[in-house]
Amino acid sequence: MKHLEYKGYTGTIEYSKEDELLFGKVIGIKSLLSYEGSTGTELEADFKGVIDEYLRDCKESDIKPEKPFKGSFNIRISSELHRDAAIKAMELNTSLNGFVSESIRARLLKEHS
Protein backbone atom coordinates (compact mmCIF):
# COMPACT_ATOMS: atom_id res chain seq x y z
CA MET A 1 0.00 0.00 0.00
CA LYS A 2 1.45 3.35 -1.05
CA HIS A 3 -1.31 5.55 0.37
CA LEU A 4 -4.07 5.42 2.93
CA GLU A 5 -7.70 5.92 1.86
CA TYR A 6 -10.67 6.79 4.06
CA LYS A 7 -13.98 8.56 3.37
CA GLY A 8 -12.68 9.92 0.07
CA TYR A 9 -9.46 11.30 1.57
CA THR A 10 -5.97 10.12 0.68
CA GLY A 11 -2.94 10.19 2.96
CA THR A 12 0.77 9.65 2.47
CA ILE A 13 2.89 7.07 4.26
CA GLU A 14 6.40 8.16 5.23
CA TYR A 15 9.05 6.97 7.66
CA SER A 16 11.36 8.94 9.94
CA LYS A 17 14.47 6.86 10.58
CA GLU A 18 15.63 9.30 13.26
CA ASP A 19 12.39 9.02 15.22
CA GLU A 20 11.62 5.44 14.16
CA LEU A 21 8.12 6.64 13.42
CA LEU A 22 5.65 6.38 10.55
CA PHE A 23 3.90 9.61 9.63
CA GLY A 24 1.90 11.20 6.86
CA LYS A 25 -0.40 13.97 5.76
CA VAL A 26 -3.70 14.19 3.92
CA ILE A 27 -3.15 15.27 0.33
CA GLY A 28 -5.46 17.04 -2.10
CA ILE A 29 -6.76 19.66 0.34
CA LYS A 30 -5.39 22.97 1.62
CA SER A 31 -5.86 22.15 5.31
CA LEU A 32 -2.87 20.52 6.98
CA LEU A 33 -3.98 17.22 8.48
CA SER A 34 -1.13 15.03 9.73
CA TYR A 35 -0.93 11.77 11.63
CA GLU A 36 1.65 9.31 12.98
CA GLY A 37 2.14 5.88 14.47
CA SER A 38 4.77 3.39 15.55
CA THR A 39 3.19 0.63 13.44
CA GLY A 40 1.13 0.48 10.28
CA THR A 41 -1.95 -0.29 12.35
CA GLU A 42 -1.35 2.75 14.58
CA LEU A 43 -0.68 4.97 11.55
CA GLU A 44 -3.91 3.92 9.87
CA ALA A 45 -5.93 4.38 13.08
CA ASP A 46 -4.51 7.89 13.60
CA PHE A 47 -5.17 8.74 9.93
CA LYS A 48 -8.82 7.72 10.26
CA GLY A 49 -9.09 9.57 13.58
CA VAL A 50 -7.72 12.77 12.02
CA ILE A 51 -10.26 12.55 9.17
CA ASP A 52 -13.14 11.89 11.57
CA GLU A 53 -12.03 14.78 13.80
CA TYR A 54 -11.71 17.11 10.80
CA LEU A 55 -15.21 16.24 9.58
CA ARG A 56 -16.65 16.60 13.10
CA ASP A 57 -14.95 20.01 13.57
CA CYS A 58 -16.30 21.19 10.21
CA LYS A 59 -19.81 20.08 11.13
CA GLU A 60 -19.64 21.75 14.57
CA SER A 61 -18.32 24.99 13.02
CA ASP A 62 -20.86 24.83 10.18
CA ILE A 63 -18.01 24.81 7.65
CA LYS A 64 -18.13 22.77 4.46
CA PRO A 65 -15.25 20.24 4.52
CA GLU A 66 -12.77 20.52 1.69
CA LYS A 67 -13.37 18.02 -1.08
CA PRO A 68 -10.10 16.41 -2.16
CA PHE A 69 -9.17 16.24 -5.83
CA LYS A 70 -12.18 18.12 -7.21
CA GLY A 71 -11.39 17.11 -10.78
CA SER A 72 -10.17 20.44 -12.06
CA PHE A 73 -6.68 21.90 -12.10
CA ASN A 74 -4.67 24.41 -14.06
CA ILE A 75 -1.42 23.58 -15.77
CA ARG A 76 1.20 25.76 -17.39
CA ILE A 77 2.74 24.46 -20.59
CA SER A 78 4.53 26.06 -23.51
CA SER A 79 2.40 27.67 -26.20
CA GLU A 80 3.79 25.15 -28.71
CA LEU A 81 2.70 22.17 -26.60
CA HIS A 82 -0.71 23.80 -26.05
CA ARG A 83 -1.10 24.28 -29.82
CA ASP A 84 0.02 20.73 -30.63
CA ALA A 85 -2.32 19.21 -28.04
CA ALA A 86 -5.27 21.32 -29.23
CA ILE A 87 -4.66 20.33 -32.85
CA LYS A 88 -4.33 16.65 -31.93
CA ALA A 89 -7.56 16.85 -29.92
CA MET A 90 -9.36 18.32 -32.94
CA GLU A 91 -7.93 15.59 -35.18
CA LEU A 92 -9.25 12.99 -32.74
CA ASN A 93 -12.62 14.76 -32.62
CA THR A 94 -12.42 15.32 -28.87
CA SER A 95 -12.03 18.26 -26.54
CA LEU A 96 -8.69 19.40 -25.16
CA ASN A 97 -9.93 18.29 -21.72
CA GLY A 98 -10.76 14.85 -23.10
CA PHE A 99 -7.38 14.59 -24.80
CA VAL A 100 -5.47 15.61 -21.66
CA SER A 101 -7.56 13.27 -19.47
CA GLU A 102 -6.94 10.33 -21.79
CA SER A 103 -3.22 11.16 -22.01
CA ILE A 104 -2.91 11.19 -18.21
CA ARG A 105 -4.92 7.96 -17.93
CA ALA A 106 -2.70 6.24 -20.53
CA ARG A 107 0.46 7.35 -18.73
CA LEU A 108 -0.83 6.10 -15.38
CA LEU A 109 -1.80 2.75 -16.89
CA LYS A 110 1.67 2.48 -18.44
CA GLU A 111 3.25 3.20 -15.04
CA HIS A 112 1.17 0.45 -13.38
CA SER A 113 1.95 -2.25 -15.91
C-alpha positions as CSV (number, residue, x, y, z in Angstrom):
1,M,0.0,0.0,0.0
2,K,1.5,3.4,-1.0
3,H,-1.3,5.6,0.4
4,L,-4.1,5.4,2.9
5,E,-7.7,5.9,1.9
6,Y,-10.7,6.8,4.1
7,K,-14.0,8.6,3.4
8,G,-12.7,9.9,0.1
9,Y,-9.5,11.3,1.6
10,T,-6.0,10.1,0.7
11,G,-2.9,10.2,3.0
12,T,0.8,9.6,2.5
13,I,2.9,7.1,4.3
14,E,6.4,8.2,5.2
15,Y,9.0,7.0,7.7
16,S,11.4,8.9,9.9
17,K,14.5,6.9,10.6
18,E,15.6,9.3,13.3
19,D,12.4,9.0,15.2
20,E,11.6,5.4,14.2
21,L,8.1,6.6,13.4
22,L,5.7,6.4,10.6
23,F,3.9,9.6,9.6
24,G,1.9,11.2,6.9
25,K,-0.4,14.0,5.8
26,V,-3.7,14.2,3.9
27,I,-3.2,15.3,0.3
28,G,-5.5,17.0,-2.1
29,I,-6.8,19.7,0.3
30,K,-5.4,23.0,1.6
31,S,-5.9,22.2,5.3
32,L,-2.9,20.5,7.0
33,L,-4.0,17.2,8.5
34,S,-1.1,15.0,9.7
35,Y,-0.9,11.8,11.6
36,E,1.6,9.3,13.0
37,G,2.1,5.9,14.5
38,S,4.8,3.4,15.5
39,T,3.2,0.6,13.4
40,G,1.1,0.5,10.3
41,T,-2.0,-0.3,12.3
42,E,-1.4,2.7,14.6
43,L,-0.7,5.0,11.6
44,E,-3.9,3.9,9.9
45,A,-5.9,4.4,13.1
46,D,-4.5,7.9,13.6
47,F,-5.2,8.7,9.9
48,K,-8.8,7.7,10.3
49,G,-9.1,9.6,13.6
50,V,-7.7,12.8,12.0
51,I,-10.3,12.5,9.2
52,D,-13.1,11.9,11.6
53,E,-12.0,14.8,13.8
54,Y,-11.7,17.1,10.8
55,L,-15.2,16.2,9.6
56,R,-16.7,16.6,13.1
57,D,-15.0,20.0,13.6
58,C,-16.3,21.2,10.2
59,K,-19.8,20.1,11.1
60,E,-19.6,21.8,14.6
61,S,-18.3,25.0,13.0
62,D,-20.9,24.8,10.2
63,I,-18.0,24.8,7.6
64,K,-18.1,22.8,4.5
65,P,-15.2,20.2,4.5
66,E,-12.8,20.5,1.7
67,K,-13.4,18.0,-1.1
68,P,-10.1,16.4,-2.2
69,F,-9.2,16.2,-5.8
70,K,-12.2,18.1,-7.2
71,G,-11.4,17.1,-10.8
72,S,-10.2,20.4,-12.1
73,F,-6.7,21.9,-12.1
74,N,-4.7,24.4,-14.1
75,I,-1.4,23.6,-15.8
76,R,1.2,25.8,-17.4
77,I,2.7,24.5,-20.6
78,S,4.5,26.1,-23.5
79,S,2.4,27.7,-26.2
80,E,3.8,25.2,-28.7
81,L,2.7,22.2,-26.6
82,H,-0.7,23.8,-26.0
83,R,-1.1,24.3,-29.8
84,D,0.0,20.7,-30.6
85,A,-2.3,19.2,-28.0
86,A,-5.3,21.3,-29.2
87,I,-4.7,20.3,-32.8
88,K,-4.3,16.6,-31.9
89,A,-7.6,16.8,-29.9
90,M,-9.4,18.3,-32.9
91,E,-7.9,15.6,-35.2
92,L,-9.2,13.0,-32.7
93,N,-12.6,14.8,-32.6
94,T,-12.4,15.3,-28.9
95,S,-12.0,18.3,-26.5
96,L,-8.7,19.4,-25.2
97,N,-9.9,18.3,-21.7
98,G,-10.8,14.9,-23.1
99,F,-7.4,14.6,-24.8
100,V,-5.5,15.6,-21.7
101,S,-7.6,13.3,-19.5
102,E,-6.9,10.3,-21.8
103,S,-3.2,11.2,-22.0
104,I,-2.9,11.2,-18.2
105,R,-4.9,8.0,-17.9
106,A,-2.7,6.2,-20.5
107,R,0.5,7.4,-18.7
108,L,-0.8,6.1,-15.4
109,L,-1.8,2.7,-16.9
110,K,1.7,2.5,-18.4
111,E,3.2,3.2,-15.0
112,H,1.2,0.5,-13.4
113,S,2.0,-2.3,-15.9
